[in-house]
Amino acid sequence: MDSLYFLIPVSIVLVALVIAIFLWAVRSGQFDDLEGPGHSILYEEEQADVTEATTGSSKKVPEKKTP
């Protein structure tokens, strides 16, 4: 019976710790989108340069400024 006086508070503290860690993980976005980063490699970037898509070069062509 004396061991219950020790084990019950210890188990309550452990449960509180697990709940706190779970809530931290939810708030920090650990469970948001599990499949999105894996599928994002299949899509092109939205702001990809036209020359990069056709030639494979990442150099951007400077725009001509007209006065």
PDBQT receptor file of N, H, CA, C and O in Angstrom, charges set to zero:
ATOM      1  N   MET A   1       0.820  -1.184   0.000  1.00  0.00    +0.000 N 
ATOM      2  CA  MET A   1       0.000   0.000   0.000  1.00  0.00    +0.000 C 
ATOM      3  C   MET A   1       0.869   1.255   0.000  1.00  0.00    +0.000 C 
ATOM      4  O   MET A   1       0.487   2.271  -0.579  1.00  0.00    +0.000 OA
ATOM      5  N   ASP A   2       2.027   1.192   0.641  1.00  0.00    +0.000 N 
ATOM      6  H   ASP A   2       2.338   0.366   1.111  1.00  0.00    +0.000 HD
ATOM      7  CA  ASP A   2       2.921   2.341   0.667  1.00  0.00    +0.000 C 
ATOM      8  C   ASP A   2       3.469   2.656  -0.728  1.00  0.00    +0.000 C 
ATOM      9  O   ASP A   2       3.759   3.810  -1.040  1.00  0.00    +0.000 OA
ATOM     10  N   SER A   3       3.604   1.637  -1.548  1.00  0.00    +0.000 N 
ATOM     11  H   SER A   3       3.368   0.699  -1.294  1.00  0.00    +0.000 HD
ATOM     12  CA  SER A   3       4.129   1.882  -2.898  1.00  0.00    +0.000 C 
ATOM     13  C   SER A   3       3.131   2.661  -3.759  1.00  0.00    +0.000 C 
ATOM     14  O   SER A   3       3.541   3.374  -4.675  1.00  0.00    +0.000 OA
ATOM     15  N   LEU A   4       1.840   2.538  -3.484  1.00  0.00    +0.000 N 
ATOM     16  H   LEU A   4       1.507   1.958  -2.740  1.00  0.00    +0.000 HD
ATOM     17  CA  LEU A   4       0.841   3.301  -4.231  1.00  0.00    +0.000 C 
ATOM     18  C   LEU A   4       0.966   4.792  -3.974  1.00  0.00    +0.000 C 
ATOM     19  O   LEU A   4       0.705   5.597  -4.868  1.00  0.00    +0.000 OA
ATOM     20  N   TYR A   5       1.354   5.165  -2.787  1.00  0.00    +0.000 N 
ATOM     21  H   TYR A   5       1.565   4.511  -2.061  1.00  0.00    +0.000 HD
ATOM     22  CA  TYR A   5       1.544   6.579  -2.473  1.00  0.00    +0.000 C 
ATOM     23  C   TYR A   5       2.686   7.189  -3.295  1.00  0.00    +0.000 C 
ATOM     24  O   TYR A   5       2.731   8.399  -3.518  1.00  0.00    +0.000 OA
ATOM     25  N   PHE A   6       3.583   6.346  -3.728  1.00  0.00    +0.000 N 
ATOM     26  H   PHE A   6       3.546   5.364  -3.548  1.00  0.00    +0.000 HD
ATOM     27  CA  PHE A   6       4.683   6.798  -4.568  1.00  0.00    +0.000 C 
ATOM     28  C   PHE A   6       4.336   6.684  -6.058  1.00  0.00    +0.000 C 
ATOM     29  O   PHE A   6       4.629   7.593  -6.835  1.00  0.00    +0.000 OA
ATOM     30  N   LEU A   7       3.715   5.573  -6.453  1.00  0.00    +0.000 N 
ATOM     31  H   LEU A   7       3.477   4.834  -5.822  1.00  0.00    +0.000 HD
ATOM     32  CA  LEU A   7       3.470   5.303  -7.869  1.00  0.00    +0.000 C 
ATOM     33  C   LEU A   7       2.373   6.185  -8.480  1.00  0.00    +0.000 C 
ATOM     34  O   LEU A   7       2.474   6.558  -9.648  1.00  0.00    +0.000 OA
ATOM     35  N   ILE A   8       1.343   6.519  -7.726  1.00  0.00    +0.000 N 
ATOM     36  H   ILE A   8       1.261   6.216  -6.777  1.00  0.00    +0.000 HD
ATOM     37  CA  ILE A   8       0.254   7.332  -8.267  1.00  0.00    +0.000 C 
ATOM     38  C   ILE A   8       0.742   8.745  -8.616  1.00  0.00    +0.000 C 
ATOM     39  O   ILE A   8       0.455   9.202  -9.722  1.00  0.00    +0.000 OA
ATOM     40  N   PRO A   9       1.451   9.456  -7.755  1.00  0.00    +0.000 N 
ATOM     41  CA  PRO A   9       1.955  10.777  -8.170  1.00  0.00    +0.000 C 
ATOM     42  C   PRO A   9       2.964  10.709  -9.319  1.00  0.00    +0.000 C 
ATOM     43  O   PRO A   9       2.985  11.583 -10.185  1.00  0.00    +0.000 OA
ATOM     44  N   VAL A  10       3.796   9.670  -9.322  1.00  0.00    +0.000 N 
ATOM     45  H   VAL A  10       3.779   8.959  -8.619  1.00  0.00    +0.000 HD
ATOM     46  CA  VAL A  10       4.757   9.520 -10.413  1.00  0.00    +0.000 C 
ATOM     47  C   VAL A  10       4.027   9.305 -11.735  1.00  0.00    +0.000 C 
ATOM     48  O   VAL A  10       4.408   9.891 -12.748  1.00  0.00    +0.000 OA
ATOM     49  N   SER A  11       2.995   8.484 -11.743  1.00  0.00    +0.000 N 
ATOM     50  H   SER A  11       2.685   8.008 -10.919  1.00  0.00    +0.000 HD
ATOM     51  CA  SER A  11       2.248   8.246 -12.976  1.00  0.00    +0.000 C 
ATOM     52  C   SER A  11       1.498   9.499 -13.425  1.00  0.00    +0.000 C 
ATOM     53  O   SER A  11       1.386   9.740 -14.627  1.00  0.00    +0.000 OA
ATOM     54  N   ILE A  12       0.988  10.293 -12.504  1.00  0.00    +0.000 N 
ATOM     55  H   ILE A  12       1.080  10.097 -11.528  1.00  0.00    +0.000 HD
ATOM     56  CA  ILE A  12       0.310  11.539 -12.864  1.00  0.00    +0.000 C 
ATOM     57  C   ILE A  12       1.299  12.519 -13.489  1.00  0.00    +0.000 C 
ATOM     58  O   ILE A  12       0.968  13.197 -14.462  1.00  0.00    +0.000 OA
ATOM     59  N   VAL A  13       2.498  12.598 -12.944  1.00  0.00    +0.000 N 
ATOM     60  H   VAL A  13       2.767  12.048 -12.153  1.00  0.00    +0.000 HD
ATOM     61  CA  VAL A  13       3.522  13.477 -13.502  1.00  0.00    +0.000 C 
ATOM     62  C   VAL A  13       3.921  13.008 -14.899  1.00  0.00    +0.000 C 
ATOM     63  O   VAL A  13       4.089  13.830 -15.800  1.00  0.00    +0.000 OA
ATOM     64  N   LEU A  14       4.073  11.709 -15.087  1.00  0.00    +0.000 N 
ATOM     65  H   LEU A  14       3.937  11.041 -14.355  1.00  0.00    +0.000 HD
ATOM     66  CA  LEU A  14       4.430  11.183 -16.400  1.00  0.00    +0.000 C 
ATOM     67  C   LEU A  14       3.339  11.441 -17.429  1.00  0.00    +0.000 C 
ATOM     68  O   LEU A  14       3.645  11.789 -18.570  1.00  0.00    +0.000 OA
ATOM     69  N   VAL A  15       2.074  11.279 -17.053  1.00  0.00    +0.000 N 
ATOM     70  H   VAL A  15       1.826  10.997 -16.126  1.00  0.00    +0.000 HD
ATOM     71  CA  VAL A  15       0.968  11.549 -17.969  1.00  0.00    +0.000 C 
ATOM     72  C   VAL A  15       0.942  13.026 -18.338  1.00  0.00    +0.000 C 
ATOM     73  O   VAL A  15       0.729  13.368 -19.501  1.00  0.00    +0.000 OA
ATOM     74  N   ALA A  16       1.157  13.902 -17.365  1.00  0.00    +0.000 N 
ATOM     75  H   ALA A  16       1.330  13.624 -16.420  1.00  0.00    +0.000 HD
ATOM     76  CA  ALA A  16       1.188  15.339 -17.629  1.00  0.00    +0.000 C 
ATOM     77  C   ALA A  16       2.346  15.691 -18.569  1.00  0.00    +0.000 C 
ATOM     78  O   ALA A  16       2.200  16.550 -19.439  1.00  0.00    +0.000 OA
ATOM     79  N   LEU A  17       3.481  15.037 -18.397  1.00  0.00    +0.000 N 
ATOM     80  H   LEU A  17       3.600  14.339 -17.690  1.00  0.00    +0.000 HD
ATOM     81  CA  LEU A  17       4.631  15.269 -19.258  1.00  0.00    +0.000 C 
ATOM     82  C   LEU A  17       4.352  14.826 -20.692  1.00  0.00    +0.000 C 
ATOM     83  O   LEU A  17       4.697  15.530 -21.642  1.00  0.00    +0.000 OA
ATOM     84  N   VAL A  18       3.732  13.670 -20.846  1.00  0.00    +0.000 N 
ATOM     85  H   VAL A  18       3.451  13.099 -20.075  1.00  0.00    +0.000 HD
ATOM     86  CA  VAL A  18       3.391  13.162 -22.181  1.00  0.00    +0.000 C 
ATOM     87  C   VAL A  18       2.387  14.087 -22.864  1.00  0.00    +0.000 C 
ATOM     88  O   VAL A  18       2.518  14.357 -24.058  1.00  0.00    +0.000 OA
ATOM     89  N   ILE A  19       1.403  14.568 -22.139  1.00  0.00    +0.000 N 
ATOM     90  H   ILE A  19       1.297  14.348 -21.169  1.00  0.00    +0.000 HD
ATOM     91  CA  ILE A  19       0.417  15.488 -22.713  1.00  0.00    +0.000 C 
ATOM     92  C   ILE A  19       1.091  16.798 -23.119  1.00  0.00    +0.000 C 
ATOM     93  O   ILE A  19       0.777  17.350 -24.174  1.00  0.00    +0.000 OA
ATOM     94  N   ALA A  20       2.003  17.296 -22.304  1.00  0.00    +0.000 N 
ATOM     95  H   ALA A  20       2.258  16.847 -21.447  1.00  0.00    +0.000 HD
ATOM     96  CA  ALA A  20       2.707  18.537 -22.630  1.00  0.00    +0.000 C 
ATOM     97  C   ALA A  20       3.563  18.377 -23.886  1.00  0.00    +0.000 C 
ATOM     98  O   ALA A  20       3.595  19.273 -24.729  1.00  0.00    +0.000 OA
ATOM     99  N   ILE A  21       4.248  17.255 -24.016  1.00  0.00    +0.000 N 
ATOM    100  H   ILE A  21       4.222  16.527 -23.331  1.00  0.00    +0.000 HD
ATOM    101  CA  ILE A  21       5.060  17.003 -25.208  1.00  0.00    +0.000 C 
ATOM    102  C   ILE A  21       4.175  16.861 -26.443  1.00  0.00    +0.000 C 
ATOM    103  O   ILE A  21       4.529  17.361 -27.511  1.00  0.00    +0.000 OA
ATOM    104  N   PHE A  22       3.039  16.193 -26.317  1.00  0.00    +0.000 N 
ATOM    105  H   PHE A  22       2.752  15.787 -25.449  1.00  0.00    +0.000 HD
ATOM    106  CA  PHE A  22       2.119  16.048 -27.435  1.00  0.00    +0.000 C 
ATOM    107  C   PHE A  22       1.571  17.403 -27.873  1.00  0.00    +0.000 C 
ATOM    108  O   PHE A  22       1.515  17.687 -29.070  1.00  0.00    +0.000 OA
ATOM    109  N   LEU A  23       1.170  18.235 -26.927  1.00  0.00    +0.000 N 
ATOM    110  H   LEU A  23       1.216  18.005 -25.955  1.00  0.00    +0.000 HD
ATOM    111  CA  LEU A  23       0.644  19.552 -27.272  1.00  0.00    +0.000 C 
ATOM    112  C   LEU A  23       1.717  20.431 -27.925  1.00  0.00    +0.000 C 
ATOM    113  O   LEU A  23       1.414  21.197 -28.840  1.00  0.00    +0.000 OA
ATOM    114  N   TRP A  24       2.951  20.327 -27.468  1.00  0.00    +0.000 N 
ATOM    115  H   TRP A  24       3.197  19.704 -26.725  1.00  0.00    +0.000 HD
ATOM    116  CA  TRP A  24       4.043  21.062 -28.092  1.00  0.00    +0.000 C 
ATOM    117  C   TRP A  24       4.227  20.614 -29.537  1.00  0.00    +0.000 C 
ATOM    118  O   TRP A  24       4.427  21.443 -30.425  1.00  0.00    +0.000 OA
ATOM    119  N   ALA A  25       4.160  19.310 -29.777  1.00  0.00    +0.000 N 
ATOM    120  H   ALA A  25       3.997  18.636 -29.056  1.00  0.00    +0.000 HD
ATOM    121  CA  ALA A  25       4.338  18.789 -31.132  1.00  0.00    +0.000 C 
ATOM    122  C   ALA A  25       3.214  19.240 -32.054  1.00  0.00    +0.000 C 
ATOM    123  O   ALA A  25       3.459  19.545 -33.221  1.00  0.00    +0.000 OA
ATOM    124  N   VAL A  26       1.994  19.286 -31.552  1.00  0.00    +0.000 N 
ATOM    125  H   VAL A  26       1.795  19.037 -30.604  1.00  0.00    +0.000 HD
ATOM    126  CA  VAL A  26       0.861  19.732 -32.368  1.00  0.00    +0.000 C 
ATOM    127  C   VAL A  26       1.003  21.213 -32.691  1.00  0.00    +0.000 C 
ATOM    128  O   VAL A  26       0.768  21.620 -33.829  1.00  0.00    +0.000 OA
ATOM    129  N   ARG A  27       1.380  22.017 -31.718  1.00  0.00    +0.000 N 
ATOM    130  H   ARG A  27       1.571  21.687 -30.793  1.00  0.00    +0.000 HD
ATOM    131  CA  ARG A  27       1.502  23.465 -31.938  1.00  0.00    +0.000 C 
ATOM    132  C   ARG A  27       2.676  23.821 -32.838  1.00  0.00    +0.000 C 
ATOM    133  O   ARG A  27       2.632  24.836 -33.534  1.00  0.00    +0.000 OA
ATOM    134  N   SER A  28       3.708  23.019 -32.836  1.00  0.00    +0.000 N 
ATOM    135  H   SER A  28       3.744  22.195 -32.271  1.00  0.00    +0.000 HD
ATOM    136  CA  SER A  28       4.870  23.339 -33.671  1.00  0.00    +0.000 C 
ATOM    137  C   SER A  28       4.739  22.792 -35.082  1.00  0.00    +0.000 C 
ATOM    138  O   SER A  28       5.646  22.971 -35.895  1.00  0.00    +0.000 OA
ATOM    139  N   GLY A  29       3.632  22.132 -35.392  1.00  0.00    +0.000 N 
ATOM    140  H   GLY A  29       2.895  21.987 -34.732  1.00  0.00    +0.000 HD
ATOM    141  CA  GLY A  29       3.373  21.699 -36.762  1.00  0.00    +0.000 C 
ATOM    142  C   GLY A  29       3.971  20.354 -37.130  1.00  0.00    +0.000 C 
ATOM    143  O   GLY A  29       4.186  20.087 -38.312  1.00  0.00    +0.000 OA
ATOM    144  N   GLN A  30       4.242  19.512 -36.169  1.00  0.00    +0.000 N 
ATOM    145  H   GLN A  30       4.067  19.729 -35.208  1.00  0.00    +0.000 HD
ATOM    146  CA  GLN A  30       4.838  18.217 -36.461  1.00  0.00    +0.000 C 
ATOM    147  C   GLN A  30       3.896  17.276 -37.213  1.00  0.00    +0.000 C 
ATOM    148  O   GLN A  30       4.348  16.370 -37.912  1.00  0.00    +0.000 OA
ATOM    149  N   PHE A  31       2.587  17.494 -37.067  1.00  0.00    +0.000 N 
ATOM    150  H   PHE A  31       2.220  18.230 -36.499  1.00  0.00    +0.000 HD
ATOM    151  CA  PHE A  31       1.613  16.580 -37.659  1.00  0.00    +0.000 C 
ATOM    152  C   PHE A  31       0.842  17.227 -38.807  1.00  0.00    +0.000 C 
ATOM    153  O   PHE A  31      -0.205  16.711 -39.198  1.00  0.00    +0.000 OA
ATOM    154  N   ASP A  32       1.327  18.341 -39.360  1.00  0.00    +0.000 N 
ATOM    155  H   ASP A  32       2.177  18.760 -39.042  1.00  0.00    +0.000 HD
ATOM    156  CA  ASP A  32       0.558  19.073 -40.354  1.00  0.00    +0.000 C 
ATOM    157  C   ASP A  32       0.384  18.286 -41.651  1.00  0.00    +0.000 C 
ATOM    158  O   ASP A  32      -0.641  17.628 -41.830  1.00  0.00    +0.000 OA
ATOM    159  N   ASP A  33       1.321  18.334 -42.521  1.00  0.00    +0.000 N 
ATOM    160  H   ASP A  33       2.154  18.868 -42.375  1.00  0.00    +0.000 HD
ATOM    161  CA  ASP A  33       1.197  17.698 -43.825  1.00  0.00    +0.000 C 
ATOM    162  C   ASP A  33       2.277  16.639 -43.961  1.00  0.00    +0.000 C 
ATOM    163  O   ASP A  33       3.445  16.957 -44.188  1.00  0.00    +0.000 OA
ATOM    164  N   LEU A  34       1.889  15.400 -43.822  1.00  0.00    +0.000 N 
ATOM    165  H   LEU A  34       0.941  15.142 -43.638  1.00  0.00    +0.000 HD
ATOM    166  CA  LEU A  34       2.876  14.323 -43.841  1.00  0.00    +0.000 C 
ATOM    167  C   LEU A  34       3.277  13.921 -45.260  1.00  0.00    +0.000 C 
ATOM    168  O   LEU A  34       4.407  13.482 -45.474  1.00  0.00    +0.000 OA
ATOM    169  N   GLU A  35       2.366  14.062 -46.242  1.00  0.00    +0.000 N 
ATOM    170  H   GLU A  35       1.448  14.418 -46.069  1.00  0.00    +0.000 HD
ATOM    171  CA  GLU A  35       2.659  13.618 -47.596  1.00  0.00    +0.000 C 
ATOM    172  C   GLU A  35       3.073  14.743 -48.528  1.00  0.00    +0.000 C 
ATOM    173  O   GLU A  35       3.626  14.480 -49.596  1.00  0.00    +0.000 OA
ATOM    174  N   GLY A  36       2.822  15.980 -48.156  1.00  0.00    +0.000 N 
ATOM    175  H   GLY A  36       2.372  16.194 -47.288  1.00  0.00    +0.000 HD
ATOM    176  CA  GLY A  36       3.111  17.114 -49.030  1.00  0.00    +0.000 C 
ATOM    177  C   GLY A  36       4.567  17.259 -49.413  1.00  0.00    +0.000 C 
ATOM    178  O   GLY A  36       4.860  17.427 -50.597  1.00  0.00    +0.000 OA
ATOM    179  N   PRO A  37       5.501  17.203 -48.467  1.00  0.00    +0.000 N 
ATOM    180  CA  PRO A  37       6.910  17.351 -48.855  1.00  0.00    +0.000 C 
ATOM    181  C   PRO A  37       7.399  16.246 -49.800  1.00  0.00    +0.000 C 
ATOM    182  O   PRO A  37       8.279  16.483 -50.628  1.00  0.00    +0.000 OA
ATOM    183  N   GLY A  38       6.846  15.075 -49.681  1.00  0.00    +0.000 N 
ATOM    184  H   GLY A  38       6.132  14.882 -49.008  1.00  0.00    +0.000 HD
ATOM    185  CA  GLY A  38       7.238  13.995 -50.587  1.00  0.00    +0.000 C 
ATOM    186  C   GLY A  38       6.714  14.196 -51.994  1.00  0.00    +0.000 C 
ATOM    187  O   GLY A  38       7.363  13.807 -52.966  1.00  0.00    +0.000 OA
ATOM    188  N   HIS A  39       5.544  14.801 -52.107  1.00  0.00    +0.000 N 
ATOM    189  H   HIS A  39       5.017  15.116 -51.319  1.00  0.00    +0.000 HD
ATOM    190  CA  HIS A  39       4.952  15.048 -53.416  1.00  0.00    +0.000 C 
ATOM    191  C   HIS A  39       5.438  16.352 -54.037  1.00  0.00    +0.000 C 
ATOM    192  O   HIS A  39       5.309  16.541 -55.247  1.00  0.00    +0.000 OA
ATOM    193  N   SER A  40       5.992  17.249 -53.236  1.00  0.00    +0.000 N 
ATOM    194  H   SER A  40       6.097  17.095 -52.254  1.00  0.00    +0.000 HD
ATOM    195  CA  SER A  40       6.409  18.551 -53.758  1.00  0.00    +0.000 C 
ATOM    196  C   SER A  40       7.567  18.441 -54.741  1.00  0.00    +0.000 C 
ATOM    197  O   SER A  40       7.780  19.347 -55.546  1.00  0.00    +0.000 OA
ATOM    198  N   ILE A  41       8.309  17.355 -54.687  1.00  0.00    +0.000 N 
ATOM    199  H   ILE A  41       8.135  16.619 -54.032  1.00  0.00    +0.000 HD
ATOM    200  CA  ILE A  41       9.422  17.186 -55.618  1.00  0.00    +0.000 C 
ATOM    201  C   ILE A  41       8.926  16.946 -57.035  1.00  0.00    +0.000 C 
ATOM    202  O   ILE A  41       9.672  17.132 -57.996  1.00  0.00    +0.000 OA
ATOM    203  N   LEU A  42       7.676  16.536 -57.168  1.00  0.00    +0.000 N 
ATOM    204  H   LEU A  42       7.069  16.385 -56.387  1.00  0.00    +0.000 HD
ATOM    205  CA  LEU A  42       7.128  16.240 -58.484  1.00  0.00    +0.000 C 
ATOM    206  C   LEU A  42       6.635  17.480 -59.221  1.00  0.00    +0.000 C 
ATOM    207  O   LEU A  42       6.419  17.424 -60.432  1.00  0.00    +0.000 OA
ATOM    208  N   TYR A  43       6.455  18.582 -58.532  1.00  0.00    +0.000 N 
ATOM    209  H   TYR A  43       6.631  18.628 -57.548  1.00  0.00    +0.000 HD
ATOM    210  CA  TYR A  43       5.915  19.793 -59.135  1.00  0.00    +0.000 C 
ATOM    211  C   TYR A  43       7.024  20.796 -59.393  1.00  0.00    +0.000 C 
ATOM    212  O   TYR A  43       8.005  20.871 -58.654  1.00  0.00    +0.000 OA
ATOM    213  N   GLU A  44       6.846  21.572 -60.468  1.00  0.00    +0.000 N 
ATOM    214  H   GLU A  44       6.049  21.511 -61.069  1.00  0.00    +0.000 HD
ATOM    215  CA  GLU A  44       7.815  22.614 -60.778  1.00  0.00    +0.000 C 
ATOM    216  C   GLU A  44       7.586  23.806 -59.871  1.00  0.00    +0.000 C 
ATOM    217  O   GLU A  44       6.495  23.990 -59.331  1.00  0.00    +0.000 OA
ATOM    218  N   GLU A  45       8.600  24.595 -59.709  1.00  0.00    +0.000 N 
ATOM    219  H   GLU A  45       9.486  24.445 -60.147  1.00  0.00    +0.000 HD
ATOM    220  CA  GLU A  45       8.469  25.800 -58.904  1.00  0.00    +0.000 C 
ATOM    221  C   GLU A  45       7.606  26.804 -59.649  1.00  0.00    +0.000 C 
ATOM    222  O   GLU A  45       7.643  26.872 -60.878  1.00  0.00    +0.000 OA
ATOM    223  N   GLU A  46       6.829  27.582 -58.906  1.00  0.00    +0.000 N 
ATOM    224  H   GLU A  46       6.799  27.527 -57.908  1.00  0.00    +0.000 HD
ATOM    225  CA  GLU A  46       5.924  28.531 -59.524  1.00  0.00    +0.000 C 
ATOM    226  C   GLU A  46       6.661  29.673 -60.211  1.00  0.00    +0.000 C 
ATOM    227  O   GLU A  46       6.218  30.146 -61.257  1.00  0.00    +0.000 OA
ATOM    228  N   GLN A  47       7.760  30.117 -59.654  1.00  0.00    +0.000 N 
ATOM    229  H   GLN A  47       8.121  29.733 -58.804  1.00  0.00    +0.000 HD
ATOM    230  CA  GLN A  47       8.470  31.260 -60.195  1.00  0.00    +0.000 C 
ATOM    231  C   GLN A  47       9.707  30.830 -60.988  1.00  0.00    +0.000 C 
ATOM    232  O   GLN A  47      10.712  31.540 -61.005  1.00  0.00    +0.000 OA
ATOM    233  N   ALA A  48       9.635  29.695 -61.630  1.00  0.00    +0.000 N 
ATOM    234  H   ALA A  48       8.819  29.118 -61.617  1.00  0.00    +0.000 HD
ATOM    235  CA  ALA A  48      10.776  29.219 -62.409  1.00  0.00    +0.000 C 
ATOM    236  C   ALA A  48      10.942  30.093 -63.643  1.00  0.00    +0.000 C 
ATOM    237  O   ALA A  48       9.960  30.473 -64.280  1.00  0.00    +0.000 OA
ATOM    238  N   ASP A  49      12.166  30.404 -63.971  1.00  0.00    +0.000 N 
ATOM    239  H   ASP A  49      12.964  30.096 -63.454  1.00  0.00    +0.000 HD
ATOM    240  CA  ASP A  49      12.458  31.227 -65.132  1.00  0.00    +0.000 C 
ATOM    241  C   ASP A  49      12.216  30.414 -66.398  1.00  0.00    +0.000 C 
ATOM    242  O   ASP A  49      12.401  29.197 -66.398  1.00  0.00    +0.000 OA
ATOM    243  N   VAL A  50      11.805  31.074 -67.473  1.00  0.00    +0.000 N 
ATOM    244  H   VAL A  50      11.655  32.063 -67.473  1.00  0.00    +0.000 HD
ATOM    245  CA  VAL A  50      11.524  30.373 -68.722  1.00  0.00    +0.000 C 
ATOM    246  C   VAL A  50      12.792  29.759 -69.276  1.00  0.00    +0.000 C 
ATOM    247  O   VAL A  50      12.754  28.652 -69.813  1.00  0.00    +0.000 OA
ATOM    248  N   THR A  51      13.904  30.445 -69.159  1.00  0.00    +0.000 N 
ATOM    249  H   THR A  51      13.935  31.344 -68.723  1.00  0.00    +0.000 HD
ATOM    250  CA  THR A  51      15.155  29.897 -69.684  1.00  0.00    +0.000 C 
ATOM    251  C   THR A  51      15.608  28.696 -68.865  1.00  0.00    +0.000 C 
ATOM    252  O   THR A  51      16.245  27.786 -69.395  1.00  0.00    +0.000 OA
ATOM    253  N   GLU A  52      15.290  28.690 -67.609  1.00  0.00    +0.000 N 
ATOM    254  H   GLU A  52      14.772  29.429 -67.179  1.00  0.00    +0.000 HD
ATOM    255  CA  GLU A  52      15.673  27.559 -66.774  1.00  0.00    +0.000 C 
ATOM    256  C   GLU A  52      14.888  26.322 -67.169  1.00  0.00    +0.000 C 
ATOM    257  O   GLU A  52      15.431  25.217 -67.156  1.00  0.00    +0.000 OA
ATOM    258  N   ALA A  53      13.625  26.486 -67.519  1.00  0.00    +0.000 N 
ATOM    259  H   ALA A  53      13.184  27.383 -67.529  1.00  0.00    +0.000 HD
ATOM    260  CA  ALA A  53      12.794  25.349 -67.882  1.00  0.00    +0.000 C 
ATOM    261  C   ALA A  53      13.188  24.783 -69.238  1.00  0.00    +0.000 C 
ATOM    262  O   ALA A  53      13.073  23.576 -69.450  1.00  0.00    +0.000 OA
ATOM    263  N   THR A  54      13.653  25.629 -70.170  1.00  0.00    +0.000 N 
ATOM    264  H   THR A  54      13.746  26.610 -69.998  1.00  0.00    +0.000 HD
ATOM    265  CA  THR A  54      13.959  25.141 -71.506  1.00  0.00    +0.000 C 
ATOM    266  C   THR A  54      15.410  24.699 -71.651  1.00  0.00    +0.000 C 
ATOM    267  O   THR A  54      15.685  23.702 -72.319  1.00  0.00    +0.000 OA
ATOM    268  N   THR A  55      16.341  25.422 -71.039  1.00  0.00    +0.000 N 
ATOM    269  H   THR A  55      16.118  26.232 -70.497  1.00  0.00    +0.000 HD
ATOM    270  CA  THR A  55      17.748  25.099 -71.234  1.00  0.00    +0.000 C 
ATOM    271  C   THR A  55      18.372  24.376 -70.055  1.00  0.00    +0.000 C 
ATOM    272  O   THR A  55      19.449  23.794 -70.185  1.00  0.00    +0.000 OA
ATOM    273  N   GLY A  56      17.711  24.405 -68.908  1.00  0.00    +0.000 N 
ATOM    274  H   GLY A  56      16.837  24.878 -68.802  1.00  0.00    +0.000 HD
ATOM    275  CA  GLY A  56      18.282  23.782 -67.738  1.00  0.00    +0.000 C 
ATOM    276  C   GLY A  56      19.249  24.681 -67.008  1.00  0.00    +0.000 C 
ATOM    277  O   GLY A  56      19.821  24.277 -65.996  1.00  0.00    +0.000 OA
ATOM    278  N   SER A  57      19.444  25.884 -67.493  1.00  0.00    +0.000 N 
ATOM    279  H   SER A  57      18.979  26.212 -68.316  1.00  0.00    +0.000 HD
ATOM    280  CA  SER A  57      20.352  26.827 -66.862  1.00  0.00    +0.000 C 
ATOM    281  C   SER A  57      19.597  27.630 -65.820  1.00  0.00    +0.000 C 
ATOM    282  O   SER A  57      18.418  27.935 -66.004  1.00  0.00    +0.000 OA
ATOM    283  N   SER A  58      20.255  27.969 -64.745  1.00  0.00    +0.000 N 
ATOM    284  H   SER A  58      21.212  27.721 -64.596  1.00  0.00    +0.000 HD
ATOM    285  CA  SER A  58      19.607  28.747 -63.696  1.00  0.00    +0.000 C 
ATOM    286  C   SER A  58      19.935  30.226 -63.790  1.00  0.00    +0.000 C 
ATOM    287  O   SER A  58      19.607  30.988 -62.881  1.00  0.00    +0.000 OA
ATOM    288  N   LYS A  59      20.584  30.650 -64.884  1.00  0.00    +0.000 N 
ATOM    289  H   LYS A  59      20.851  30.031 -65.622  1.00  0.00    +0.000 HD
ATOM    290  CA  LYS A  59      20.921  32.057 -65.055  1.00  0.00    +0.000 C 
ATOM    291  C   LYS A  59      19.685  32.810 -65.506  1.00  0.00    +0.000 C 
ATOM    292  O   LYS A  59      18.959  32.363 -66.394  1.00  0.00    +0.000 OA
ATOM    293  N   LYS A  60      19.454  33.954 -64.890  1.00  0.00    +0.000 N 
ATOM    294  H   LYS A  60      20.044  34.318 -64.169  1.00  0.00    +0.000 HD
ATOM    295  CA  LYS A  60      18.329  34.787 -65.276  1.00  0.00    +0.000 C 
ATOM    296  C   LYS A  60      18.786  35.845 -66.271  1.00  0.00    +0.000 C 
ATOM    297  O   LYS A  60      19.864  36.426 -66.145  1.00  0.00    +0.000 OA
ATOM    298  N   VAL A  61      17.940  36.073 -67.255  1.00  0.00    +0.000 N 
ATOM    299  H   VAL A  61      17.064  35.601 -67.358  1.00  0.00    +0.000 HD
ATOM    300  CA  VAL A  61      18.252  37.072 -68.272  1.00  0.00    +0.000 C 
ATOM    301  C   VAL A  61      17.853  38.432 -67.709  1.00  0.00    +0.000 C 
ATOM    302  O   VAL A  61      16.724  38.597 -67.247  1.00  0.00    +0.000 OA
ATOM    303  N   PRO A  62      18.780  39.429 -67.740  1.00  0.00    +0.000 N 
ATOM    304  CA  PRO A  62      18.399  40.742 -67.212  1.00  0.00    +0.000 C 
ATOM    305  C   PRO A  62      17.371  41.409 -68.123  1.00  0.00    +0.000 C 
ATOM    306  O   PRO A  62      17.415  41.297 -69.348  1.00  0.00    +0.000 OA
ATOM    307  N   GLU A  63      16.443  42.107 -67.466  1.00  0.00    +0.000 N 
ATOM    308  H   GLU A  63      16.407  42.198 -66.471  1.00  0.00    +0.000 HD
ATOM    309  CA  GLU A  63      15.405  42.775 -68.223  1.00  0.00    +0.000 C 
ATOM    310  C   GLU A  63      15.941  44.081 -68.780  1.00  0.00    +0.000 C 
ATOM    311  O   GLU A  63      16.769  44.741 -68.152  1.00  0.00    +0.000 OA
ATOM    312  N   LYS A  64      15.462  44.452 -69.969  1.00  0.00    +0.000 N 
ATOM    313  H   LYS A  64      14.789  43.916 -70.479  1.00  0.00    +0.000 HD
ATOM    314  CA  LYS A  64      15.879  45.715 -70.569  1.00  0.00    +0.000 C 
ATOM    315  C   LYS A  64      15.002  46.820 -70.031  1.00  0.00    +0.000 C 
ATOM    316  O   LYS A  64      13.776  46.704 -70.018  1.00  0.00    +0.000 OA
ATOM    317  N   LYS A  65      15.629  47.890 -69.587  1.00  0.00    +0.000 N 
ATOM    318  H   LYS A  65      16.625  47.984 -69.597  1.00  0.00    +0.000 HD
ATOM    319  CA  LYS A  65      14.888  49.021 -69.064  1.00  0.00    +0.000 C 
ATOM    320  C   LYS A  65      14.734  50.069 -70.151  1.00  0.00    +0.000 C 
ATOM    321  O   LYS A  65      15.712  50.462 -70.787  1.00  0.00    +0.000 OA
ATOM    322  N   THR A  66      13.527  50.514 -70.360  1.00  0.00    +0.000 N 
ATOM    323  H   THR A  66      12.733  50.195 -69.843  1.00  0.00    +0.000 HD
ATOM    324  CA  THR A  66      13.286  51.553 -71.355  1.00  0.00    +0.000 C 
ATOM    325  C   THR A  66      13.051  52.870 -70.647  1.00  0.00    +0.000 C 
ATOM    326  O   THR A  66      12.355  52.906 -69.633  1.00  0.00    +0.000 OA
ATOM    327  N   PRO A  67      13.620  53.962 -71.162  1.00  0.00    +0.000 N 
ATOM    328  CA  PRO A  67      13.453  55.267 -70.482  1.00  0.00    +0.000 C 
ATOM    329  C   PRO A  67      12.082  55.858 -70.668  1.00  0.00    +0.000 C 
ATOM    330  O   PRO A  67      11.802  56.942 -70.157  1.00  0.00    +0.000 OA
TER     331      PRO A  67
